[in-house]
Amino acid sequence: MGQDPARSRELSRRRALTLGALSGLAAATAASGPAATAAAPTGPRTGPGTGGPGPFTRPRGLDGRALLPGDRGYALETAPFNLTQQPTPGLVIAAETPADVRAAVRLATERHAPVAVLATGHQPSVPIGRDAVLVSTRSMRGVTIDARRHRARAEAGALWQDVLDKCVPAGLAPIVGSTPIVGVVGYTLGGGLSPTLGRTYGYAADHVRSVDLVGADGRLRTVTADSDPELFFGLRGGKSNFGLVTAIEFDLFPVTSFYGGAIYFDGKDAARLFHAYRRWTTTVPDAMSSSVALIRMPPAAPPPLRNKLVAALRICYLGSEKAGKSLVEPLRAAATPLIDGVKTQPFEAFPSIHADPVDPVAAYERTGLLRELTADAVDTLIALTGPAAPVPISLVEVRHLGGALGRAPEQPDAVSNRDAAYTLFMAGFGEADATRSAEAEVIRRMAPWSTGGMYLNFMAEDDASPDAVRHAYRPDVYQRLRRLKRRVDPTNTFRLNHNIPPA
């Protein structure tokens, strides 16, 4: 039997909290806002299952557990990290093996029911209701490392912390996100935009070697560039649209340390920092990954930041300390720092750069991609989200792209919009309607500098409609994915996600 999910999550959180003095800042920020709940837009519902299959019964012969509403363990297995949505499936399969995943998919297709998957629940999309089968992969946490080949294999429910525990002692690093408590599979197959290794090595999806997949036919197969090139293309960037992944194999990289961290400035200096940043990003090498952000700090934050609007510079440079200091100096000089946490650090300290929340929170998120960051773009963004903002948004980030993120990988995949220069990402922890309205206004006002595209992993429930999802892909890629969907999932069984309907 698998390890207890609650204990696993708690251990992961404790490990994350030990990685830096600032690692609780964003968590405290999130905790200061109400955990409101809002309904998300209804996603596409084509094919069987539209009318609902009726009550489920528990299937027999599982290695894991089958849970119905009201069963002990149901609430735990359906609990998401982002509390803006609460899944209420008619049946939960708490899978422990690929055989359990196969059984869940077969049961769903026999009942003409949609099937969804949940590992950590960081990214809400469309509602998961009583007509659905939900596969929880939280007990599938196995990770193996091949240090000689610089490879890792992670099961469906593995967190990045599980990978780090194995690869860091071997002197290797994955293309990880900003926090170690996100699931490996969802992050990677949604693209995998790393704030540490991204500009140097590209997207995590670019470095996937194989995918173990349960398709709509209930079969388990290993998909590679040789076995099924088109499906391999679509899986890397198409997330859960083409089946349920039970494991992936991916590359690791010889990175043991970085020069970086976060520098916090007073919010009144945000315009100076952002303008300096837009000029600076046109000059830096691919080894420098970075972002700037406006963050509203709560009373629980450390004294220099308490109750303040701060402007944060987040840095990760894969080079010498001397070169890193020289590169960062123009931004250090933009204003007087409140806290300067940029220094040489072991790779496993990367969570301190962004200090993401470590406990569940209701975060209303919106995103866009910018083709440029002009002086007018910065002035517009600061006017909407800075000290004089009419409705405060808890976090507003501009992240530098380019470098390897802008180049096509050796093995093509579905990750698109590589021409974008920056991501724009917002997360609000306040009152739902006001926050969502304020974020929508930012997206509207920043349109003159937008590419019109979006990064899939940053898209939440307000960007889950079919029309929104197509903006995550180039037009030719989107049509290619629809044709693939028609081949492997013509009835759209896997639709409770950022859905790509069959052609």
C-alpha positions in Angstrom: 0.0 0.0 0.0 1.1 3.6 -0.6 2.2 6.1 2.0 -0.4 8.3 3.8 -1.1 11.3 1.5 -1.6 13.7 4.4 1.7 12.8 6.0 3.4 13.0 2.6 2.1 16.5 2.0 3.0 17.6 5.5 6.6 16.4 5.2 6.9 18.2 1.8 5.7 21.4 3.3 8.1 21.1 6.3 11.0 20.5 3.9 10.0 23.5 1.8 9.8 25.8 4.9 13.4 25.0 5.9 14.9 26.2 2.6 15.2 29.9 3.4 14.3 32.7 5.8 12.0 34.3 3.3 10.2 31.1 2.2 7.1 31.9 4.2 6.5 35.4 2.9 4.1 34.5 0.1 2.3 32.0 2.3 1.7 34.7 4.9 0.5 37.0 2.1 -2.0 34.4 1.0 -3.2 33.6 4.5 -4.1 37.3 5.0 -6.9 37.1 2.5 -10.3 35.3 2.7 -10.6 31.9 1.2 -13.6 32.7 -1.0 -14.9 30.2 -3.4 -16.2 31.0 -6.9 -17.7 28.9 -9.6 -15.6 28.5 -12.7 -16.8 28.7 -16.3 -18.3 25.5 -17.7 -15.9 23.7 -19.9 -16.7 22.0 -23.2 -18.7 18.8 -22.8 -18.7 17.0 -26.1 -19.2 13.2 -26.6 -20.7 10.7 -24.1 -21.1 11.8 -20.5 -22.9 15.1 -21.1 -26.0 14.0 -19.3 -24.3 12.4 -16.4 -23.9 8.6 -15.8 -25.9 8.4 -12.6 -24.7 7.1 -9.2 -21.4 5.1 -9.1 -20.6 2.0 -7.2 -17.2 1.0 -5.8 -15.2 -1.2 -8.3 -13.4 -4.2 -6.8 -9.9 -5.5 -7.2 -8.0 -2.2 -6.8 -4.6 -1.8 -5.2 -5.8 1.6 -3.9 -9.2 2.7 -2.8 -12.5 3.6 -4.4 -14.3 6.4 -2.6 -17.9 7.7 -2.9 -19.1 11.1 -1.6 -19.3 10.9 2.2 -16.7 8.1 2.5 -13.8 8.6 4.9 -10.9 9.8 2.9 -13.0 11.4 0.1 -12.4 14.9 1.3 -8.7 14.4 1.6 -8.3 12.9 -1.8 -10.3 15.6 -3.5 -8.8 18.5 -1.6 -7.0 20.9 -4.0 -4.1 23.3 -3.3 -5.9 26.2 -4.9 -9.2 26.5 -3.0 -11.1 28.5 -5.7 -12.6 25.2 -6.8 -13.6 22.1 -4.9 -14.0 18.9 -6.9 -17.1 16.9 -6.1 -16.7 13.8 -8.2 -19.2 10.9 -8.1 -16.3 8.5 -7.7 -12.7 8.8 -6.6 -10.1 6.2 -7.4 -7.2 6.8 -5.1 -4.7 5.0 -7.3 -1.6 3.3 -6.1 -0.6 1.5 -9.4 -1.0 1.9 -13.1 -3.6 -0.9 -12.9 -5.8 1.3 -10.8 -5.6 4.1 -13.3 -6.5 1.6 -16.1 -9.5 0.4 -14.0 -10.7 4.0 -13.5 -10.5 4.9 -17.2 -12.3 1.7 -18.2 -15.0 2.2 -15.7 -15.5 5.8 -16.9 -15.7 4.9 -20.5 -18.1 2.1 -19.8 -20.3 4.5 -17.9 -19.9 7.3 -20.6 -18.5 9.5 -17.8 -15.7 12.1 -18.0 -12.5 11.3 -16.1 -10.2 13.8 -14.4 -6.9 13.5 -12.6 -5.7 15.3 -9.4 -2.2 15.3 -8.0 -1.8 18.5 -6.0 -4.6 20.7 -7.5 -2.5 23.8 -8.0 -4.2 24.7 -11.3 -8.0 24.9 -11.4 -9.8 24.6 -14.7 -13.4 23.5 -15.1 -15.6 22.1 -12.4 -15.4 18.4 -11.5 -18.9 17.3 -10.6 -20.9 14.2 -9.6 -21.0 12.8 -13.1 -17.2 12.5 -13.1 -14.6 9.9 -12.1 -11.6 11.5 -10.4 -8.3 9.7 -10.3 -6.2 10.8 -7.4 -2.5 10.0 -7.9 -1.3 11.2 -4.6 0.0 7.8 -3.5 2.0 7.3 -6.7 5.1 9.1 -5.5 7.9 6.8 -6.7 11.1 8.4 -8.1 14.2 6.8 -9.5 17.4 8.5 -10.7 20.0 7.3 -13.2 22.8 9.7 -12.3 25.1 8.3 -15.0 22.6 9.1 -17.8 21.3 12.3 -16.1 17.8 10.9 -16.1 14.9 10.7 -13.6 11.7 8.7 -13.7 8.7 10.0 -11.6 5.4 8.5 -11.0 2.1 10.4 -11.6 1.8 11.8 -8.1 5.4 12.7 -7.4 6.2 16.2 -6.2 9.4 18.0 -7.2 10.6 17.6 -3.7 10.5 13.8 -4.2 12.8 14.3 -7.2 15.1 16.8 -5.5 15.6 14.4 -2.6 17.1 11.9 -5.0 18.9 14.1 -7.6 20.5 16.8 -5.4 22.8 14.4 -3.6 24.0 13.2 -7.1 24.9 16.8 -8.1 21.9 17.1 -10.5 18.9 19.4 -10.9 15.6 19.2 -12.7 13.9 21.9 -14.7 11.7 22.7 -11.7 9.3 25.5 -11.1 9.3 28.0 -8.3 8.2 25.6 -5.6 9.0 22.0 -4.7 5.4 21.1 -3.7 4.0 21.1 -7.3 3.4 17.8 -9.1 6.1 16.8 -11.6 3.7 15.5 -14.3 1.2 18.3 -14.5 3.9 21.0 -14.4 6.0 19.2 -17.0 3.3 18.3 -19.5 1.9 21.8 -19.3 5.2 23.1 -20.5 7.2 23.6 -17.4 8.5 27.2 -17.2 11.4 27.2 -14.8 12.5 30.5 -13.1 15.8 28.9 -12.4 16.9 26.8 -15.4 14.4 27.9 -18.1 16.4 30.5 -20.0 19.5 28.2 -19.9 17.9 24.9 -20.9 14.4 25.6 -22.1 11.0 24.2 -21.0 10.7 21.0 -18.9 8.6 19.5 -21.6 11.5 19.9 -24.1 13.4 17.3 -22.1 10.9 14.5 -21.6 12.2 11.2 -22.9 9.2 8.9 -22.4 5.6 9.0 -21.0 3.7 6.0 -19.6 0.1 6.7 -20.5 -3.4 5.2 -20.0 -5.4 6.2 -23.0 -9.2 6.4 -23.5 -9.1 2.7 -24.6 -7.8 1.7 -21.1 -4.5 0.5 -22.4 -1.2 1.3 -20.7 1.6 2.1 -23.2 5.0 3.8 -23.1 5.0 6.7 -25.6 8.3 7.9 -27.0 9.5 9.9 -30.1 9.9 6.5 -31.9 6.8 4.6 -30.7 4.3 7.3 -31.6 5.8 10.6 -32.7 2.5 12.5 -32.9 1.2 11.5 -29.5 4.6 12.2 -28.0 4.5 15.7 -29.6 1.0 16.4 -28.2 1.6 15.1 -24.7 4.5 17.5 -24.1 2.5 20.7 -23.9 -1.1 19.2 -24.1 -1.3 18.2 -20.5 -4.1 15.6 -19.7 -6.0 16.0 -22.9 -4.8 12.7 -24.4 -4.9 10.3 -21.4 -3.8 9.8 -17.8 0.0 9.7 -17.3 1.3 7.2 -14.8 5.0 8.1 -15.1 7.4 10.2 -17.1 11.2 10.0 -17.7 13.1 13.3 -18.2 16.5 14.8 -18.2 18.5 16.2 -15.3 21.3 18.8 -15.4 24.6 19.2 -13.7 23.6 22.3 -11.5 24.5 22.3 -7.8 24.3 26.0 -7.0 23.2 29.4 -8.2 23.8 33.1 -7.5 20.4 34.5 -6.7 17.5 35.0 -4.4 15.2 38.0 -3.9 15.7 41.7 -3.3 12.7 43.6 -1.9 12.2 47.3 -2.4 9.6 49.7 -1.1 6.5 49.7 -3.4 7.0 53.5 -4.0 10.1 52.5 -5.9 8.3 50.0 -8.1 8.4 52.3 -11.2 12.1 52.8 -10.9 12.8 49.1 -10.5 10.5 48.0 -13.3 11.9 50.6 -15.7 15.5 49.6 -14.8 14.4 45.9 -15.3 13.0 46.4 -18.7 16.2 47.9 -20.0 18.4 45.4 -18.1 16.6 42.3 -19.6 17.7 43.3 -23.1 21.4 42.8 -22.1 21.6 39.7 -19.9 23.0 36.2 -20.9 20.9 33.1 -21.2 22.3 31.9 -17.8 20.3 34.7 -16.1 16.7 34.0 -15.2 14.7 36.7 -13.5 11.4 38.4 -12.7 10.0 41.5 -11.0 6.9 41.5 -9.0 4.6 43.7 -6.9 3.6 42.0 -3.7 1.2 43.2 -1.0 2.6 42.0 2.3 0.4 41.1 5.3 0.9 41.9 9.0 2.6 38.5 9.5 5.5 39.4 7.2 8.9 40.3 8.7 9.2 43.8 10.1 10.9 45.5 7.0 8.1 44.3 4.8 5.1 44.1 7.2 1.9 45.7 5.8 3.8 47.1 2.8 3.5 47.0 -0.9 6.9 45.8 -2.0 8.6 45.5 -5.4 10.6 42.3 -5.6 13.4 41.4 -7.9 13.9 37.6 -8.3 17.2 36.4 -9.6 18.8 33.0 -10.6 22.2 33.2 -12.3 23.9 30.0 -13.3 27.5 31.3 -13.2 30.1 32.7 -10.9 29.3 35.0 -8.0 31.6 37.6 -9.4 29.8 37.7 -12.7 26.4 37.5 -11.0 27.2 40.5 -8.8 28.3 42.5 -11.8 25.1 41.6 -13.7 22.7 42.4 -10.8 24.4 45.7 -9.7 22.4 48.0 -12.0 19.2 46.7 -10.4 20.5 46.9 -6.9 21.3 50.5 -7.6 17.8 51.3 -8.8 16.6 52.0 -5.3 17.4 51.3 -1.6 16.6 47.6 -0.8 14.6 46.7 2.2 16.0 43.2 2.2 18.7 41.8 -0.1 18.7 38.0 -0.2 20.7 37.6 -3.4 23.8 35.5 -2.8 25.4 32.2 -3.8 23.2 29.3 -2.6 22.9 25.6 -3.1 20.4 24.6 -5.7 17.9 23.2 -3.2 17.5 26.7 -1.8 15.6 27.9 -4.9 12.2 28.1 -3.2 13.4 31.2 -1.3 13.6 33.1 -4.6 9.8 33.2 -5.1 8.7 32.2 -1.6 5.5 30.7 -2.9 2.7 29.6 -0.5 3.2 26.3 1.2 -0.4 25.7 2.4 -3.6 25.7 0.4 -5.1 29.0 -0.5 -7.8 30.5 -2.7 -5.8 32.3 -5.5 -7.6 33.9 -8.4 -5.1 33.9 -11.2 -4.8 35.5 -14.7 -2.0 35.6 -17.2 -0.8 36.9 -20.5 2.3 37.0 -22.7 4.0 40.2 -23.7 6.0 40.7 -26.9 7.8 43.7 -25.3 8.0 45.7 -22.1 8.1 49.4 -23.2 8.2 52.5 -21.0 4.5 52.9 -21.7 3.8 49.3 -20.8 5.5 49.7 -17.4 3.7 53.0 -16.7 0.4 51.4 -17.5 1.1 48.3 -15.3 2.2 50.4 -12.3 -0.8 52.7 -12.6 -3.1 49.7 -12.5 -1.4 47.6 -9.9 1.1 49.8 -8.0 0.6 52.1 -4.9 -2.3 53.9 -6.4 -4.2 50.8 -7.7 -8.0 51.1 -7.3 -8.3 47.4 -6.3 -5.2 45.8 -4.8 -4.0 42.6 -6.5 -1.9 40.5 -4.1 0.8 39.5 -6.7 1.7 40.9 -10.1 4.7 39.4 -11.8 6.6 40.1 -15.0 9.0 37.2 -15.9 11.7 37.4 -18.5 11.5 34.7 -21.2 13.8 34.3 -24.2 17.1 32.4 -24.2 16.5 28.7 -24.6 12.8 29.3 -23.9 12.6 31.1 -27.2 14.3 28.3 -29.3 12.6 25.2 -30.8 13.8 22.1 -29.0 15.7 19.3 -30.7 12.6 17.1 -30.4 9.5 19.3 -31.3 6.6 19.5 -28.9 3.4 21.4 -28.5 4.7 24.1 -26.3 4.0 27.3 -28.2 4.3 31.1 -28.0 8.1 30.9 -27.9 8.3 34.4 -29.5 7.0 36.0 -26.2 9.5 38.2 -24.3 7.8 38.2 -20.9 5.0 36.5 -19.0 2.5 38.6 -17.1 1.0 36.7 -14.1 -1.4 37.8 -11.4 -2.7 36.1 -8.3 -5.3 37.7 -6.0 -6.1 36.4 -2.5 -8.9 38.9 -1.8 -12.6 39.1 -2.5 -13.4 37.1 -5.5 -15.4 39.4 -7.7 -13.3 42.5 -7.1 -10.1 40.6 -7.6 -11.2 39.0 -10.9 -12.5 42.3 -12.2 -9.3 44.1 -11.4 -7.2 41.3 -13.1 -9.4 41.4 -16.2 -8.9 45.1 -16.4 -5.1 44.7 -16.3 -5.3 42.1 -19.1 -7.4 44.5 -21.2 -5.2 47.5 -20.6 -2.0 45.6 -21.3 -3.3 44.3 -24.6 -1.3 46.7 -26.8 1.9 44.9 -25.7 0.5 41.4 -25.6 1.2 38.6 -28.1 -2.3 37.4 -27.7 -1.0 34.1 -26.3 -1.0 32.6 -22.9 1.2 30.1 -21.1 -0.8 27.0 -20.3 0.3 26.3 -16.7 -0.5 29.9 -15.7 -4.1 29.6 -17.0 -6.7 29.1 -14.3 -10.5 28.9 -14.3 -11.1 32.2 -15.9 -9.0 31.1 -18.9 -10.5 27.6 -19.2 -12.9 28.1 -22.1 -12.2 26.4 -25.4 -11.6 29.9 -27.0 -9.1 30.8 -24.2 -7.3 27.5 -24.5 -6.5 27.9 -28.2 -4.4 31.0 -27.2 -2.0 28.7 -25.5 -0.9 27.3 -28.9 0.1 28.5 -32.3 -2.8 28.1 -34.7 -1.1 25.2 -36.6 -0.2 23.4 -33.4 -3.8 23.8 -32.0 -5.3 22.2 -35.2 -2.7 19.5 -35.0 -3.6 18.7 -31.4 -7.3 18.6 -32.3 -6.6 16.0 -35.0 -4.6 14.0 -32.5 -7.4 14.3 -30.0 -9.8 12.9 -32.6 -7.5 9.9 -33.1 -6.8 9.0 -29.4 -9.9 10.4 -27.6 -12.7 11.0 -30.1 -15.5 11.2 -27.4 -13.4 13.6 -25.3 -13.4 11.5 -22.2 -10.5 13.6 -20.9 -12.3 16.9 -21.0 -12.2 18.1 -17.4 -9.1 20.3 -18.0 -8.0 23.1 -20.2 -9.6 21.2 -23.0 -8.7 20.7 -26.6 -11.9 19.3 -28.3 -11.5 16.7 -31.0 -11.5 18.0 -34.6 
